[in-house]
Amino acid sequence: MEKFTIHVQFIGNKFDGVNEYGRLTETHNKTTLMDAVQRFTQGPAAKMGLIEEVTVVDAMDCTNFHWLHGLVMFPVKGVHF
């Protein structure tokens, strides 16, 4: 089963599970990935402005999703590779 890693950058480091640089990393499979991304980009912490950046990478370290300051940066809408 394919694994994905979510890297979350918070505005500070005073949250449970966040390291001294304000970063949190979670590993998910394709079943749990979408719920986790939605939680980080649309959940209470995101709405309060506590999350700066969310990046999803796959097992080969390819970026699958990038969210920055409330905007989806990747994949770019309308661009197909």
C-alpha positions as CSV (number, residue, x, y, z in Angstrom):
1,M,0.0,0.0,0.0
2,E,1.3,3.4,-1.0
3,K,2.3,5.7,1.8
4,F,2.2,9.5,1.8
5,T,3.8,12.0,4.2
6,I,2.1,15.2,5.2
7,H,4.4,18.0,6.3
8,V,2.7,20.8,8.2
9,Q,4.2,24.2,9.0
10,F,2.6,26.0,11.9
11,I,3.1,29.7,12.8
12,G,4.7,28.7,16.1
13,N,5.9,25.7,18.1
14,K,3.6,25.8,21.1
15,F,1.3,23.0,19.9
16,D,1.2,19.3,20.9
17,G,3.2,17.2,18.5
18,V,4.9,20.1,16.8
19,N,8.7,20.3,17.0
20,E,10.8,23.3,18.0
21,Y,10.6,24.6,14.4
22,G,6.8,24.6,14.2
23,R,6.7,21.5,12.0
24,L,4.5,18.4,12.2
25,T,4.8,15.3,10.1
26,E,2.2,12.6,9.7
27,T,2.3,9.4,7.5
28,H,-0.9,8.2,5.8
29,N,-2.1,5.7,3.3
30,K,-4.5,6.6,0.4
31,T,-7.5,5.8,2.6
32,T,-6.7,8.3,5.3
33,L,-4.9,10.9,3.3
34,M,-7.8,13.0,2.1
35,D,-9.4,13.4,5.6
36,A,-6.0,14.5,7.0
37,V,-5.4,17.1,4.2
38,Q,-8.9,18.4,4.7
39,R,-8.3,18.7,8.5
40,F,-5.1,20.6,8.0
41,T,-6.4,23.0,5.2
42,Q,-10.0,23.5,6.3
43,G,-10.1,22.6,9.9
44,P,-10.2,24.9,13.0
45,A,-6.4,25.5,13.0
46,A,-6.4,26.6,9.4
47,K,-9.4,28.8,9.8
48,M,-7.7,30.5,12.8
49,G,-4.5,31.1,10.7
50,L,-2.3,28.8,12.7
51,I,-1.2,26.7,9.8
52,E,1.1,28.3,7.2
53,E,1.9,25.4,4.8
54,V,0.8,21.9,4.1
55,T,2.8,19.6,1.7
56,V,2.0,16.1,0.7
57,V,4.8,13.9,-0.7
58,D,4.6,10.3,-1.8
59,A,7.1,7.4,-1.1
60,M,9.3,8.6,-4.0
61,D,9.5,12.1,-2.4
62,C,7.4,13.6,-5.2
63,T,5.1,16.5,-4.2
64,N,1.5,15.6,-4.7
65,F,-0.2,18.6,-3.0
66,H,1.0,22.0,-1.7
67,W,-1.1,24.5,0.2
68,L,0.4,27.8,1.3
69,H,-1.4,30.6,3.3
70,G,-4.8,29.3,2.3
71,L,-4.2,28.8,-1.4
72,V,-3.6,25.6,-3.3
73,M,-0.2,26.1,-5.1
74,F,0.0,22.5,-6.5
75,P,-1.5,21.0,-8.4
76,V,-2.2,24.0,-10.6
77,K,-5.8,24.2,-11.8
78,G,-6.1,23.5,-15.5
79,V,-2.5,22.3,-15.9
80,H,-2.0,18.7,-16.8
81,F,1.4,16.9,-17.2
